[in-house]
Amino acid sequence: VEKDVEKKVAVHFEGEKQLDDNASVLCGICQDCVPPTEAFALHCRHWHCDGCWQGFIHNAINERQVTYCCPQPGCKFIVTQDMQKFFADDAHLNDAKAALIK
């Protein structure tokens, strides 16, 4: 299931190019270098680590944002509900549903 979601809503770094064993990805939010398997991007190709994606999505849900874009300043690529489900925990997903109802 995770691979299906990954293919539909995000681009996994390994699909970009051939990587050697020492490859790393620079997160656009925290500026940490992470293994390629821990970095995702929307189709805009702005790379962020799993932890930053989760924090960004949780924060957007906590602020009751119904739609929101990639965390890269000025980017207009919208985070989909599938991506939300991939990174958010059940409590935050329930909050997101409640925000849609209100």
DAURUR-V885155 format. One record per backbone hydrogen bond with DSSP energy under -1.0 kcal/mol. NH is the residue of the N-H (numbers start at 0). CO is the residue of the C=O. E is the energy in kcal/mol with one decimal. If there is no record, write none. Layout:
# DAURUR-V885155
<<NH | CO | E> <NH | CO | E>>
This chain:
# DAURUR-V885155
<<4 | 0 | -2.2> <5 | 1 | -2.6> <6 | 2 | -2.2> <7 | 3 | -1.7> <8 | 4 | -2.5> <9 | 5 | -1.6> <10 | 40 | -3.5> <14 | 11 | -1.9> <15 | 12 | -2.2> <22 | 19 | -1.7> <24 | 33 | -3.0> <26 | 31 | -2.8> <27 | 46 | -2.5> <30 | 26 | -1.0> <33 | 24 | -2.8> <37 | 34 | -2.5> <38 | 35 | -1.3> <39 | 47 | -2.5> <40 | 10 | -1.1> <44 | 41 | -2.1> <47 | 39 | -2.2> <49 | 37 | -1.8> <52 | 48 | -2.5> <53 | 49 | -2.7> <54 | 50 | -2.4> <55 | 51 | -2.8> <56 | 52 | -2.7> <57 | 53 | -2.8> <58 | 54 | -2.4> <59 | 55 | -2.2> <60 | 56 | -2.3> <61 | 57 | -2.6> <62 | 58 | -1.8> <63 | 60 | -1.9> <64 | 59 | -2.6> <69 | 76 | -2.6> <74 | 71 | -2.3> <78 | 67 | -2.8> <83 | 79 | -2.0> <84 | 80 | -2.5> <85 | 81 | -1.7> <86 | 82 | -1.8> <87 | 83 | -2.8> <92 | 88 | -2.2> <93 | 89 | -2.3> <94 | 90 | -1.7> <95 | 91 | -2.3> <96 | 92 | -2.1> <97 | 93 | -2.2> <98 | 94 | -2.0> <99 | 95 | -1.4> <100 | 96 | -1.4> <101 | 97 | -1.7>>
